[in-house]
Amino acid sequence: MNITTAIKQGILHIKVKPNAKKTEVTSIDPDGKIQMTVAAPPEDNKANIEVLKFFTRELKKKMKLIRGATSKEKVLRIVE
C-alpha cells in the first residue's frame, strides 16, 4: 500500500478510527481516501497529533491538519 498514490495536489483525505491497538493505514479507497486506525483516544487532540506524527514520519514531510479537528474525516496538507 503506497500512501503517495493518495496525495492529490499536496492534500490527503483520511478517515480515522481511534482507540485501536496500532496506528496504521488499513486501506486506500479507489478515490484516494485513506482508511486508518490510530492508537490514541479522540480526546484532548491526541488522535490528531498521532495522525500528524504518523504521516510526517511516513512521508518525511511536515503535515498540517486543515479540516476535521473534531471529526473522523480529516484533511491534511503537506507543508512545503
SULRASUL-V107833 format. One record per backbone hydrogen bond with DSSP energy under -0.5 kcal/mol. CO is the residue of the C=O (numbers start at 0). NH is the residue of the N-H. If there is no record, write none. Layout:
co = (CO;CO)
nh = (NH;NH)
This chain:
co = (0;1;2;3;6;7;9;10;11;11;12;13;14;15;16;21;23;23;26;28;32;33;34;34;35;36;37;37;39;40;42;44;45;46;47;48;49;50;51;52;53;54;55;55;61;63;63;66;67;71;71;73;74;74;75;76;77)
nh = (2;4;5;6;8;10;77;7;13;75;33;73;35;17;37;23;25;36;34;31;28;14;25;26;16;23;19;39;18;46;45;48;49;50;51;52;53;54;55;56;57;58;59;60;78;65;76;74;70;15;73;13;65;66;11;63;79)
